[in-house]
Amino acid sequence: MRTLSRAGVFAAACSAALFAAPVAHATAPGDNGTVKIHDASTGEELRRNEPHVCEFYLDAFGFDAGQQVDWHIESWAPTAGVKGETVKTGEITLDASGHGRTEDLSLPDGHYKLFWNFDGENGSAKHKVFWTDCEDEEEGGVASPSASASASASASVAASVAPSAGSSAAPEPSGDDSAAPSSSPSVQGGSGGGDLAETGSGAPVGLLSGVAAALLAAGGYLVVRRRRA
């Protein structure tokens, strides 16, 4: 009976060890952490992954306090000249909450894969595949070369129109200034309506003056005559 009891205790201990082993594996240091690719303009508190970026950084969450991390980035198909070529490396120590971020990084436009290795990891490194594409971002947020050329062309057209407008406007004052002198001689010295107007206006005045003088003379004569009578 004692032998059976001891065998039962031993079997129970072995079973407990077997059940405990997976739990220990699941809670291995840092295994529950995650790393994200973030655009440089994205806040590090956001836990989303952004697989299409220009300037970017690596953002880690949920690792063990003070965990040491070594990471590297490899060029990846289909844009890699040599698949698996390491193009950037670095290391980082996470804070007391298991969080940390790298400085802002940049790579030529292409396809890449991040490998994230940390102390105490169980299994392969954590990884992320992403693209860098700064050309599209520049076209969306910054004027493209073609747009700059169009703007320059528009500026040139505006510059060419401004002088022409100024030159066409300039003769108008000179025309106004010359209108008075030109109209004056035409009235006074012209052979048309100017002379006829002066001759016609002068003749009636002389005739009326003569008639008025004659009337005055006749009236005076009549007055004198009546007084004598």
Salt bridges, closest charged atoms under 4 A:
GLU44 OE1 - HIS99 NE2 3.61
GLU44 OE2 - ARG101 NH1 3.91
GLU50 OE2 - ARG48 NH2 3.41
ASP59 OD2 - HIS38 ND1 3.13
ASP59 OD1 - HIS99 NE2 3.00
GLU74 OE2 - HIS72 NE2 2.97
ASP95 OD2 - HIS99 ND1 3.82
ASP104 OD1 - ARG101 NH2 2.70
